Amino acid sequence: MTITLEQAREAKSQALTMSRQAAWPATGVGIGQALGGLAVKVNLSSKPRKRLPEIINGVPVVYEITGKIRKRGL
């Protein structure tokens, strides 16, 4: 099944809502590539305490632990 950009955008919106409601340690949510198609990409500041969804409305979700976001010194 090919995932459309509209489907990915809707899943991204739902991921943002879910991350706020469930207090995921998310530092960013976007759209990226996975398994040759579109996916929701969620950056996390730390390992989550509970299992997060692998698919939202048929769109795969990819997680990456990136650490906390900090301002760079110039």
GROMACS elastic network, one bead per residue, 0.5 to 0.9 nm:
[ bonds ]
;  ai    aj funct       b0    kb
    2    37     6  0.69935   500
    2    38     6  0.82676   500
    3     6     6  0.82474   500
    3     7     6  0.62979   500
    3     8     6  0.68764   500
    3    37     6  0.67484   500
    3    38     6  0.61232   500
    3    39     6  0.81678   500
    3    58     6  0.81399   500
    3    59     6  0.69136   500
    4     7     6  0.51967   500
    4     8     6  0.63479   500
    4     9     6  0.86712   500
    4    37     6  0.89306   500
    4    38     6  0.74598   500
    5     8     6  0.50166   500
    5     9     6  0.60990   500
    5    10     6  0.86305   500
    5    31     6  0.87830   500
    5    38     6  0.73376   500
    6     9     6  0.50694   500
    6    10     6  0.62330   500
    6    11     6  0.86318   500
    7    10     6  0.51728   500
    7    11     6  0.61825   500
    7    12     6  0.85586   500
    7    57     6  0.79221   500
    7    58     6  0.83504   500
    7    59     6  0.72887   500
    8    11     6  0.50865   500
    8    12     6  0.60451   500
    8    13     6  0.86217   500
    8    31     6  0.67181   500
    8    32     6  0.89766   500
    8    38     6  0.66172   500
    8    39     6  0.63410   500
    8    40     6  0.65395   500
    8    57     6  0.88946   500
    8    59     6  0.64039   500
    8    60     6  0.89324   500
    9    13     6  0.62373   500
    9    14     6  0.86860   500
    9    30     6  0.85759   500
    9    31     6  0.73257   500
    9    40     6  0.82596   500
   10    13     6  0.51104   500
   10    14     6  0.63085   500
   10    15     6  0.86410   500
   10    57     6  0.83583   500
   11    14     6  0.50172   500
   11    15     6  0.60651   500
   11    16     6  0.86364   500
   11    39     6  0.86180   500
   11    40     6  0.69316   500
   11    55     6  0.88004   500
   11    56     6  0.57209   500
   11    57     6  0.62294   500
   11    58     6  0.82961   500
   11    59     6  0.65699   500
   11    60     6  0.89511   500
   11    61     6  0.88514   500
   12    16     6  0.62525   500
   12    17     6  0.87105   500
   12    29     6  0.68337   500
   12    30     6  0.64402   500
   12    31     6  0.68996   500
   12    39     6  0.86391   500
   12    40     6  0.57650   500
   12    41     6  0.81903   500
   12    42     6  0.89654   500
   12    56     6  0.84381   500
   13    16     6  0.51927   500
   13    17     6  0.64090   500
   13    18     6  0.86869   500
   13    29     6  0.87707   500
   14    17     6  0.50621   500
   14    18     6  0.60304   500
   14    19     6  0.84671   500
   14    56     6  0.76123   500
   14    57     6  0.88142   500
   15    19     6  0.59326   500
   15    20     6  0.85796   500
   15    29     6  0.74519   500
   15    40     6  0.79492   500
   15    42     6  0.82617   500
   15    56     6  0.74362   500
   15    61     6  0.87973   500
   16    19     6  0.51443   500
   16    20     6  0.63576   500
   16    21     6  0.87127   500
   16    26     6  0.87539   500
   16    28     6  0.86902   500
   16    29     6  0.66859   500
   17    20     6  0.53100   500
   17    21     6  0.61966   500
   17    22     6  0.85497   500
   18    21     6  0.51329   500
   18    22     6  0.58574   500
   18    23     6  0.79738   500
   18    24     6  0.79822   500
   19    22     6  0.54010   500
   19    23     6  0.55069   500
   19    25     6  0.76653   500
   19    26     6  0.66637   500
   20    23     6  0.51157   500
   20    24     6  0.67350   500
   20    26     6  0.85448   500
   21    24     6  0.80728   500
   23    26     6  0.80385   500
   24    27     6  0.89650   500
   24    44     6  0.77692   500
   24    48     6  0.66695   500
   24    49     6  0.85083   500
   24    50     6  0.89727   500
   24    52     6  0.84663   500
   25    43     6  0.83962   500
   25    44     6  0.53216   500
   25    45     6  0.55084   500
   25    46     6  0.62265   500
   25    47     6  0.77251   500
   25    48     6  0.65537   500
   26    29     6  0.73426   500
   26    42     6  0.66271   500
   26    43     6  0.56706   500
   26    45     6  0.61113   500
   26    46     6  0.82707   500
   26    65     6  0.89420   500
   27    42     6  0.76709   500
   27    43     6  0.54873   500
   27    44     6  0.54252   500
   27    45     6  0.60236   500
   27    66     6  0.82964   500
   27    67     6  0.83356   500
   27    68     6  0.72385   500
   27    69     6  0.70364   500
   28    41     6  0.81120   500
   28    42     6  0.58259   500
   28    43     6  0.50645   500
   28    44     6  0.71948   500
   29    40     6  0.71297   500
   29    41     6  0.57065   500
   29    43     6  0.63433   500
   30    39     6  0.85725   500
   30    40     6  0.58117   500
   30    41     6  0.51104   500
   30    42     6  0.64939   500
   30    43     6  0.85583   500
   31    38     6  0.68966   500
   31    39     6  0.57533   500
   31    41     6  0.55037   500
   31    42     6  0.85516   500
   32    37     6  0.82990   500
   32    38     6  0.57580   500
   32    39     6  0.52539   500
   32    40     6  0.59582   500
   32    41     6  0.57454   500
   32    62     6  0.85360   500
   33    36     6  0.64293   500
   33    37     6  0.54100   500
   33    39     6  0.53764   500
   33    40     6  0.79341   500
   33    41     6  0.81445   500
   33    62     6  0.88660   500
   34    37     6  0.54440   500
   34    38     6  0.60526   500
   34    39     6  0.56859   500
   34    40     6  0.86009   500
   34    41     6  0.89292   500
   34    60     6  0.75427   500
   34    61     6  0.84186   500
   34    62     6  0.74520   500
   35    38     6  0.80636   500
   35    39     6  0.85362   500
   35    60     6  0.89340   500
   38    59     6  0.75473   500
   38    60     6  0.78419   500
   39    55     6  0.89609   500
   39    59     6  0.58080   500
   39    60     6  0.50877   500
   39    61     6  0.56867   500
   39    62     6  0.69268   500
   40    55     6  0.88150   500
   40    56     6  0.84967   500
   40    59     6  0.70088   500
   40    60     6  0.63714   500
   40    62     6  0.61736   500
   40    63     6  0.85442   500
   41    60     6  0.87527   500
   41    61     6  0.59465   500
   41    63     6  0.59988   500
   41    64     6  0.77560   500
   42    61     6  0.72764   500
   42    62     6  0.61919   500
   42    64     6  0.64428   500
   42    65     6  0.86021   500
   43    62     6  0.85472   500
   43    63     6  0.58946   500
   43    65     6  0.58414   500
   43    66     6  0.60336   500
   43    67     6  0.83217   500
   44    47     6  0.70879   500
   44    48     6  0.78696   500
   44    63     6  0.70158   500
   44    64     6  0.59988   500
   44    66     6  0.58275   500
   44    67     6  0.65385   500
   44    68     6  0.78781   500
   45    48     6  0.87494   500
   45    64     6  0.87066   500
   45    65     6  0.58041   500
   45    66     6  0.56847   500
   45    69     6  0.75248   500
   46    65     6  0.58267   500
   46    66     6  0.74837   500
   46    67     6  0.58893   500
   46    68     6  0.76513   500
   47    50     6  0.87807   500
   47    65     6  0.66561   500
   48    51     6  0.70405   500
   48    52     6  0.76552   500
   51    54     6  0.88776   500
   52    63     6  0.89173   500
   53    56     6  0.67978   500
   53    60     6  0.87765   500
   53    61     6  0.71781   500
   54    59     6  0.84540   500
   54    60     6  0.58866   500
   54    61     6  0.50998   500
   54    62     6  0.72335   500
   54    63     6  0.87905   500
   55    58     6  0.57175   500
   55    59     6  0.53004   500
   55    61     6  0.54247   500
   55    62     6  0.88669   500
   56    59     6  0.52466   500
   56    60     6  0.65161   500
   56    61     6  0.69590   500
   57    60     6  0.84446   500
   66    69     6  0.81101   500
